[in-house]
């Protein structure tokens, strides 16, 4: 299996876990584990930052696949096959660049507003 194929499989399985967490046929314990692993896999925030040599990518190469394996072992095979097919269809959809730009602008505005509020608080005169 090539690296590109492996990465696509991980992406598909991360989406599958998100679908598992939202499916009413999934037990709540499996939902919680699936939601945690999917959130970690899809989140831009890592347990170990990627700029740390070797260890930075270790969580992506070990923690995420082990979490996926744990959830896959707990989900009934028929349900897993159905949700994997749905996830594969979702992963193949084209990327909407306009929506991505809107989300980026929202994040920039939120960060800017938070910085502005912090600056105002820091530069406010102390009460007499």
Phi, psi and omega in degrees: 000130180282165180298321180295317178296318179298318180295320177296322179295318178297317179298314179299317181290329176294319176293322177300318180296322178297319178291322176300317182294335182261353184278130182291345180277355182269134176299151187297327180294317179292322177301314182297314179296316180297317180297318179297313181293318180296317179298318179293318182293323184267351182281144176283352181263125181254155174298316176243117183301144184293341181284350176280121184304139178063302183296331182299325180263353181296321180294322179292328183271342183241305187296311183297310179299323178293321176296318178298315179299320180297315181292317180301323179292335184265346182268136177303139185304321181294317178295318180298317180297318179297315182287329176294321178296318179295319180294321179297321178294322179292321182291335182274350180296148178292152180281133178268100184291331179294314179294323177299317179296321178297316179296320178297317178296322177297316179296318179297317178297318180295318179294317178298316179295319177297317177297319178298314179297320177296318179298316179299320180292320181289328184264359179292143178291143177290139180297143182272000000 
